Amino acid sequence: MKNYNPNLLITTQPPIMELSNLVKNTKLPPNYPLIDVSQAAPSSPPPMEMRKYLSQLILNDTSVHLYGEVLGLPELRLEFASHLNSFYKSNKISDVHIGITSGCNQAFAAAITSVAQAGDQVILPSPWYFNHKMWLDILGIKTVALKTDVTLIPDAEEASKLITKKTRAIVLVNPNNPTGIEYPPEIISQFYDLCARENIQLIIDETYKDFNISENPPHDIFLKPTWSNNFILLYSFSKVFRLTGHRVGAVVTSIERMKEIEKFLDTSTICANQIGQHAALFGLKKLSYWVKEQRLDLLQRRKSLEKGFEDLKSDGWVLRGLGAYFAYLEYPFPISSRELSKRLLEERGILAVPGALFSNETEIAANRFLRVAFANINLNDIQILFQRLKSFKL
């Protein structure tokens, strides 16, 4: 096609749009109201305490309607640095290491743009978060797939075999999207050591860190004196404080790299949403108790899902991953994951994401899985979900 960027043409359509169109074009079966386990985004608004604060802010603080600093609200950067130091038991993170972005997707885009260019290579464990692969495709950066075994945990030694002169970064998502798995701290350390040795960047998307099963820090990278040489952290305020519509995320990296990232942010959005930034600041200062409540609620749902899955084992289903937001289910049927996703919607009113959307479709392994985002359904719906899966037959 003429007059189109060829990189955009070869980039897959956004999977959530694909599923949205599927729902629009599917007549749900009688007596099976929709159970949507496709979206990882919170479906509820922020707590009333925050909404009241924002309503007054909009009325009384005219600065929230204007441009702000490119790297973000200074008070937010300071408060987030304090939060990270407390979370990771460190004292090495400063506001100058932090840039506020328009959601975590832009944090990833900024990080990658600062690291690589067309023709370079970035290693992604498979299955991967689809928007990461899409951005690499758009920039003309080659995705090198790091295959994982039945544990779905990537191996640093295997990753080392994939590194070439064109490799610029390894990207991890922890807790993982789509599998939900929390990587053991020693795995993270092995990847950091590899990246430091090869002088490439380790980029970790920690969108769901506040909902970890473990209360211990997920890694010790921020304790290292030279952490910023080879490490970039990505984060989402949107998920933890239910601010997805306001688009607020963060990137944490070296002072030198932040200067380059500032160029990217200035030429894309100029600044992150001002109201969203104030909301994130309010959340960090006032809502730590509420975040703890949300984490405990998710852990309860996780336990319910784990228990409910027991009835599926005898039918050949396998629970491969289970964590903060997601369950990753291996199914027993000899059909593609796209076909199974379509039939579950048509016959049982279940909308789940096929595993093929998280990997190269040519990989047989991709067609054995479904991702279930259970954070937005209640305990009763979790039980109904498994009853419907149990009753599904080819």
Secondary structure as the mmCIF struct_conf table of DSSP 4:
data_model
#
loop_
_struct_conf.conf_type_id
_struct_conf.id
_struct_conf.beg_label_comp_id
_struct_conf.beg_label_asym_id
_struct_conf.beg_label_seq_id
_struct_conf.end_label_comp_id
_struct_conf.end_label_asym_id
_struct_conf.end_label_seq_id
TURN_TY1_P TURN_TY1_P1 LYS A 2 ASN A 3
BEND BEND1 TYR A 4 TYR A 4
HELX_RH_AL_P HELX_RH_AL_P1 PRO A 6 ILE A 10
BEND BEND2 THR A 11 THR A 11
HELX_LH_PP_P HELX_LH_PP_P1 THR A 12 PRO A 14
HELX_RH_AL_P HELX_RH_AL_P2 PRO A 15 LYS A 24
TURN_TY1_P TURN_TY1_P2 ASN A 25 ASN A 25
HELX_LH_PP_P HELX_LH_PP_P2 LYS A 27 PRO A 29
TURN_TY1_P TURN_TY1_P3 PRO A 30 ASN A 31
STRN STRN1 ILE A 35 ASP A 36
BEND BEND3 ALA A 41 ALA A 41
BEND BEND4 SER A 44 SER A 44
HELX_LH_PP_P HELX_LH_PP_P3 PRO A 45 PRO A 47
HELX_RH_AL_P HELX_RH_AL_P3 MET A 48 ASN A 60
HELX_RH_3T_P HELX_RH_3T_P1 THR A 62 HIS A 65
BEND BEND5 LEU A 66 LEU A 66
TURN_TY1_P TURN_TY1_P4 VAL A 70 LEU A 71
HELX_RH_AL_P HELX_RH_AL_P4 PRO A 74 PHE A 87
TURN_TY1_P TURN_TY1_P5 TYR A 88 LYS A 89
BEND BEND6 ASN A 91 ASN A 91
HELX_RH_3T_P HELX_RH_3T_P2 ASP A 95 HIS A 97
STRN STRN2 ILE A 98 THR A 101
BEND BEND7 SER A 102 SER A 102
HELX_RH_AL_P HELX_RH_AL_P5 GLY A 103 VAL A 115
TURN_TY1_P TURN_TY1_P6 ALA A 118 GLY A 119
STRN STRN3 GLN A 121 SER A 126
BEND BEND8 PRO A 127 PRO A 127
HELX_RH_AL_P HELX_RH_AL_P6 PHE A 130 LEU A 139
TURN_TY1_P TURN_TY1_P7 GLY A 140 GLY A 140
HELX_LH_PP_P HELX_LH_PP_P4 ILE A 141 ILE A 141
STRN STRN4 LYS A 142 LYS A 147
TURN_TY1_P TURN_TY1_P8 VAL A 150 THR A 151
HELX_RH_AL_P HELX_RH_AL_P7 ALA A 156 SER A 160
TURN_TY1_P TURN_TY1_P9 LYS A 161 LEU A 162
TURN_TY1_P TURN_TY1_P10 LYS A 165 LYS A 166
STRN STRN5 THR A 167 VAL A 173
BEND BEND9 ASN A 174 PRO A 175
TURN_TY1_P TURN_TY1_P11 ASN A 177 THR A 179
HELX_LH_PP_P HELX_LH_PP_P5 ILE A 181 PRO A 184
HELX_RH_AL_P HELX_RH_AL_P8 PRO A 185 GLU A 198
TURN_TY1_P TURN_TY1_P12 ASN A 199 ASN A 199
STRN STRN6 GLN A 201 ASP A 205
TURN_TY1_P TURN_TY1_P13 THR A 207 TYR A 208
HELX_RH_3T_P HELX_RH_3T_P3 LYS A 209 PHE A 211
BEND BEND10 ILE A 213 SER A 214
BEND BEND11 ASN A 216 ASN A 216
BEND BEND12 PRO A 218 PRO A 218
HELX_RH_3T_P HELX_RH_3T_P4 ILE A 221 LEU A 223
BEND BEND13 LYS A 224 LYS A 224
TURN_TY1_P TURN_TY1_P14 PRO A 225 THR A 226
HELX_RH_3T_P HELX_RH_3T_P5 TRP A 227 ASN A 229
BEND BEND14 ASN A 230 ASN A 230
STRN STRN7 PHE A 231 SER A 236
HELX_RH_AL_P HELX_RH_AL_P9 PHE A 237 VAL A 240
TURN_TY1_P TURN_TY1_P15 PHE A 241 ARG A 242
HELX_RH_3T_P HELX_RH_3T_P6 THR A 244 HIS A 246
STRN STRN8 GLY A 249 VAL A 252
HELX_RH_AL_P HELX_RH_AL_P10 ILE A 255 SER A 268
TURN_TY1_P TURN_TY1_P16 THR A 269 THR A 269
BEND BEND15 ILE A 270 CYS A 271
HELX_RH_AL_P HELX_RH_AL_P11 GLN A 274 LYS A 286
HELX_RH_AL_P HELX_RH_AL_P12 SER A 288 GLY A 308
TURN_TY1_P TURN_TY1_P17 PHE A 309 PHE A 309
HELX_RH_AL_P HELX_RH_AL_P13 GLU A 310 LYS A 313
TURN_TY1_P TURN_TY1_P18 SER A 314 GLY A 316
STRN STRN9 VAL A 318 LEU A 322
BEND BEND16 ALA A 324 TYR A 325
STRN STRN10 PHE A 326 GLU A 330
BEND BEND17 PRO A 334 ILE A 335
HELX_RH_AL_P HELX_RH_AL_P14 SER A 337 ARG A 348
STRN STRN11 ILE A 350 LEU A 351
STRN STRN12 VAL A 353 PRO A 354
HELX_RH_3T_P HELX_RH_3T_P7 GLY A 355 PHE A 358
BEND BEND18 SER A 359 SER A 359
TURN_TY1_P TURN_TY1_P19 GLU A 361 THR A 362
HELX_RH_3T_P HELX_RH_3T_P8 ILE A 364 ARG A 368
STRN STRN13 PHE A 369 ALA A 373
HELX_RH_3T_P HELX_RH_3T_P9 PHE A 374 ASN A 376
BEND BEND19 ILE A 377 ILE A 377
HELX_RH_AL_P HELX_RH_AL_P15 LEU A 379 SER A 391
#
